[in-house]
């Protein structure tokens, strides 16, 4: 019970990611993108890793957008959320 309360309160959570954590995020995002499995998911232990993975995805998307000559697609297709 104490461990659950600590998680809810955010106690014991990291205030920054290590280099290894950032590399883990990079590998997980790359594996996620390369996967042909439509049920593939990312399981992340904390908000810092979630933020890092979204940062990587956004950076990859922006770089792809630049290579294609800009312009945001009218619709992004995928499974309904």
TITOR-850358 format. One record per residue (C-alpha): y negated, z, x negated; residue in three letters. Coordinates in steps of 0.05 Angstrom, whole numbers, plus 5000, padded with zeros to 4 digits. Example, Ala and Ser with C-alpha at 12.3 -4.5 7.8 and 13.67 -1.06 7.14 Angstrom:
BEGIN
509051564754ALA/502151434727SER/
end
This chain:
BEGIN
500050005000UNK/495250174943UNK/496549494911UNK/495049134976UNK/488449514983UNK/486649344912UNK/487648604926UNK/483548634990UNK/477848994954UNK/478448514894UNK/479949074845UNK/483448864782UNK/481248134792UNK/478947734731UNK/471547594723UNK/472946964683UNK/478746494667UNK/481946454599UNK/482845794563UNK/490245824582UNK/488445924656UNK/483845314654UNK/489244894621UNK/494245124673UNK/489444904727UNK/488644224693UNK/496144124689UNK/497144344762UNK/491743864787UNK/494543284745UNK/501543424772UNK/498843474843UNK/495242804837UNK/501242444806UNK/506242714856UNK/508942224908UNK/511142814951UNK/506642865012UNK/508543605019UNK/506243764948UNK/501744374946UNK/497844784896UNK/499245524896UNK/493745904861UNK/493546654848UNK/486046774854UNK/479346494873UNK/477346334801UNK/483245874794UNK/481845564862UNK/474745434841UNK/477045134774UNK/482044674808UNK/476744434857UNK/471944324799UNK/477143894764UNK/478543494828UNK/471143384840UNK/470043174768UNK/475742674772UNK/473142404838UNK/466042324811UNK/468541974749UNK/472741504791UNK/466741374835UNK/462541184774UNK/467940704749UNK/468240354816UNK/460740264818UNK/458540864861UNK/458440904935UNK/462041434974UNK/467741175017UNK/466341185091UNK/472641575106UNK/477441955064UNK/484341885093UNK/489942385089UNK/493542905129UNK/489543235184UNK/487143925165UNK/
end
